[in-house]
């Protein structure tokens, strides 16, 4: 067997093992939820914990050492390509939706890949099979290559996460079939305004602060009204009337808008950037001989390492708990076609056409990740977005279950990607 064929086989086996490990981790969560060890509330809380604490810690741990000014100049292509490929995939999903009359969730499923857990597990498997050696820079250890790869994956994940929560809810909520602003039952909760308001207790049959009802209404209408207005009887918490100083009031609205768009991963990335580009902080926190390394940094690392496996386990549990329905053969086939054929083909062609031509950094690892980023199954986050906008999650959960059964096909993408990387490397070296 020639060295090139041997490397390709090792790459395929490593990526296949990584995909299978993802499936087994998902299966473990699925079985535990089915057996009653986890309920929906617990799974949702753990999932929020992963996103709000463990992922920001992982971002600080992995991205902080890499976020220096010189290194940022080299890896700008990663977030840019991640954003562009996501926009392109959403556009392709929109075309399929219009031509094939598919539901709107197929646009989001076509456009949003799994940008953190799956790529990270694949890279760990490639390290164990020795394939990651071929992507290392001169004098770089395999562990350093893996750390660098993690930081680049997470840099892209931040872009994907921000894009998802800004755009995806507006797409998916259109599957609901009605405008929530015109739905009286979506406005049944009394929201406290400025000033001190105490708990409100009123007669459930006639709520004085709400729209008056006829005494002669039918039992069905009374039952529906009672159910719809139940949340209105909940305690209204005290909320102080806080005003910004007059001189700063012009900044109130833009700052509140910016803060509302902030997410824990984005905050973690900002902290990682500040620590990485500030030499005193970098030395004290990220250098092994720094004063805070053995205490603060080690604690951050311990929390960050919980993210990948726990997030994957939680996703498996969520698939078991959310009642899934058949997503439809046409919708499923189209999204799988985009995620496993069109986007890998686009990324392979992009790297083949641009790598090693002086457009961006000549780095085999960067080239390989440019291929890996847009490919693979859709993000499990789509179930959470569906819950956020209050639409049916059944079809999405059913599709995701099928999509992750196809995740071993990522082994083919990784094998072809390594061949493209080797071809570009030969072009740079003039061989």
ChimeraX attribute file (.defattr): number of C-alpha atoms within 10 A of each C-alpha:
attribute: neighborCount
match mode: 1-to-1
recipient: residues
	/A:1	6
	/A:2	6
	/A:3	8
	/A:4	11
	/A:5	11
	/A:6	11
	/A:7	18
	/A:8	19
	/A:9	16
	/A:10	17
	/A:11	28
	/A:12	25
	/A:13	21
	/A:14	26
	/A:15	30
	/A:16	22
	/A:17	21
	/A:18	26
	/A:19	24
	/A:20	18
	/A:21	18
	/A:22	25
	/A:23	20
	/A:24	15
	/A:25	19
	/A:26	25
	/A:27	19
	/A:28	16
	/A:29	24
	/A:30	21
	/A:31	15
	/A:32	17
	/A:33	21
	/A:34	16
	/A:35	10
	/A:36	9
	/A:37	11
	/A:38	20
	/A:39	16
	/A:40	14
	/A:41	9
	/A:42	14
	/A:43	20
	/A:44	17
	/A:45	12
	/A:46	15
	/A:47	22
	/A:48	14
	/A:49	15
	/A:50	21
	/A:51	17
	/A:52	16
	/A:53	18
	/A:54	25
	/A:55	26
	/A:56	28
	/A:57	29
	/A:58	27
	/A:59	30
	/A:60	29
	/A:61	27
	/A:62	24
	/A:63	27
	/A:64	24
	/A:65	22
	/A:66	21
	/A:67	25
	/A:68	19
	/A:69	12
	/A:70	10
	/A:71	11
	/A:72	13
	/A:73	12
	/A:74	14
	/A:75	18
	/A:76	14
	/A:77	18
	/A:78	20
	/A:79	21
	/A:80	13
	/A:81	18
	/A:82	24
	/A:83	18
	/A:84	12
	/A:85	22
	/A:86	24
	/A:87	15
	/A:88	17
	/A:89	26
	/A:90	21
	/A:91	16
	/A:92	18
	/A:93	25
	/A:94	22
	/A:95	14
	/A:96	20
	/A:97	19
	/A:98	12
	/A:99	9
	/A:100	12
	/A:101	12
	/A:102	19
	/A:103	18
	/A:104	21
	/A:105	26
	/A:106	24
	/A:107	25
	/A:108	26
	/A:109	29
	/A:110	29
	/A:111	28
	/A:112	28
	/A:113	26
	/A:114	18
	/A:115	27
	/A:116	23
	/A:117	20
	/A:118	23
	/A:119	26
	/A:120	20
	/A:121	22
	/A:122	23
	/A:123	22
	/A:124	19
	/A:125	22
	/A:126	24
	/A:127	18
	/A:128	13
	/A:129	17
	/A:130	14
	/A:131	23
	/A:132	22
	/A:133	17
	/A:134	14
	/A:135	21
	/A:136	20
	/A:137	14
	/A:138	6
	/A:139	7
	/A:140	11
	/A:141	13
	/A:142	19
	/A:143	14
	/A:144	13
	/A:145	19
	/A:146	22
	/A:147	18
	/A:148	18
	/A:149	25
	/A:150	23
	/A:151	23
	/A:152	25
	/A:153	27
	/A:154	26
	/A:155	25
	/A:156	23
	/A:157	24
	/A:158	24
	/A:159	19
	/A:160	23
	/A:161	17
	/A:162	16
	/A:163	15
	/A:164	20
	/A:165	16
	/A:166	12
	/A:167	11
	/A:168	23
	/A:169	20
	/A:170	14
	/A:171	15
	/A:172	23
	/A:173	22
	/A:174	15
	/A:175	15
	/A:176	14
	/A:177	8
	/A:178	10
	/A:179	10
	/A:180	14
	/A:181	9
	/A:182	9
	/A:183	10
	/A:184	10
	/A:185	14
	/A:186	12
	/A:187	15
	/A:188	17
	/A:189	16
	/A:190	16
	/A:191	9
	/A:192	14
	/A:193	12
	/A:194	11
	/A:195	11
	/A:196	12
	/A:197	14
	/A:198	12
	/A:199	11
	/A:200	12
	/A:201	12
	/A:202	12
	/A:203	8
	/A:204	14
	/A:205	14
	/A:206	15
	/A:207	16
	/A:208	11
	/A:209	9
	/A:210	12
	/A:211	7
	/A:212	10
	/A:213	14
	/A:214	8
	/A:215	9
	/A:216	8
	/A:217	9
	/A:218	9
	/A:219	9
	/A:220	9
	/A:221	12
	/A:222	16
	/A:223	11
	/A:224	12
	/A:225	17
	/A:226	16
	/A:227	13
	/A:228	16
	/A:229	21
	/A:230	13
	/A:231	13
	/A:232	21
	/A:233	17
	/A:234	13
	/A:235	13
	/A:236	18
	/A:237	13
	/A:238	14
	/A:239	13
	/A:240	12
	/A:241	9
	/A:242	8
	/A:243	10
	/A:244	10
	/A:245	9
	/A:246	9
	/A:247	7
	/A:248	9
	/A:249	11
	/A:250	11
	/A:251	11
	/A:252	13
	/A:253	10
	/A:254	11
	/A:255	11
	/A:256	11
	/A:257	10
	/A:258	9
	/A:259	10
	/A:260	9
	/A:261	12
	/A:262	13
	/A:263	17
	/A:264	16
	/A:265	26
	/A:266	20
	/A:267	16
	/A:268	23
	/A:269	24
	/A:270	16
	/A:271	17
	/A:272	26
	/A:273	22
	/A:274	16
	/A:275	23
	/A:276	23
	/A:277	18
	/A:278	14
	/A:279	13
	/A:280	12
	/A:281	15
	/A:282	20
	/A:283	18
	/A:284	17
	/A:285	24
	/A:286	24
	/A:287	15
	/A:288	13
	/A:289	11
	/A:290	16
	/A:291	14
	/A:292	16
	/A:293	17
	/A:294	14
	/A:295	11
	/A:296	13
	/A:297	21
	/A:298	16
	/A:299	13
	/A:300	19
	/A:301	17
	/A:302	14
	/A:303	18
	/A:304	21
	/A:305	15
	/A:306	16
	/A:307	23
	/A:308	20
	/A:309	18
	/A:310	20
	/A:311	25
	/A:312	24
	/A:313	23
	/A:314	26
	/A:315	23
	/A:316	26
	/A:317	28
	/A:318	27
	/A:319	25
	/A:320	24
	/A:321	18
	/A:322	16
	/A:323	13
	/A:324	18
	/A:325	14
	/A:326	12
	/A:327	19
	/A:328	13
	/A:329	9
	/A:330	12
	/A:331	23
	/A:332	22
	/A:333	14
	/A:334	17
	/A:335	28
	/A:336	23
	/A:337	13
	/A:338	23
	/A:339	25
	/A:340	23
	/A:341	15
	/A:342	16
	/A:343	26
	/A:344	25
	/A:345	18
	/A:346	17
	/A:347	24
	/A:348	23
	/A:349	15
	/A:350	15
	/A:351	20
	/A:352	20
	/A:353	12
	/A:354	13
	/A:355	25
	/A:356	22
	/A:357	13
	/A:358	9
	/A:359	9
	/A:360	17
	/A:361	16
	/A:362	16
	/A:363	18
	/A:364	21
	/A:365	21
	/A:366	24
	/A:367	30
	/A:368	23
	/A:369	22
	/A:370	27
	/A:371	27
	/A:372	22
	/A:373	26
	/A:374	30
	/A:375	28
	/A:376	29
	/A:377	28
	/A:378	25
	/A:379	23
	/A:380	25
	/A:381	17
	/A:382	22
	/A:383	21
	/A:384	16
	/A:385	20
	/A:386	22
	/A:387	13
	/A:388	13
	/A:389	18
	/A:390	14
	/A:391	16
	/A:392	18
	/A:393	20
	/A:394	17
	/A:395	20
	/A:396	23
	/A:397	25
	/A:398	19
	/A:399	24
	/A:400	23
	/A:401	18
	/A:402	14
	/A:403	20
	/A:404	20
	/A:405	14
	/A:406	16
	/A:407	21
	/A:408	21
	/A:409	18
	/A:410	24
	/A:411	22
	/A:412	18
	/A:413	24
	/A:414	26
	/A:415	19
	/A:416	20
	/A:417	27
	/A:418	24
	/A:419	20
	/A:420	22
	/A:421	25
	/A:422	19
	/A:423	15
	/A:424	23
	/A:425	18
	/A:426	12
	/A:427	13
	/A:428	14
	/A:429	8
	/A:430	7
	/A:431	7
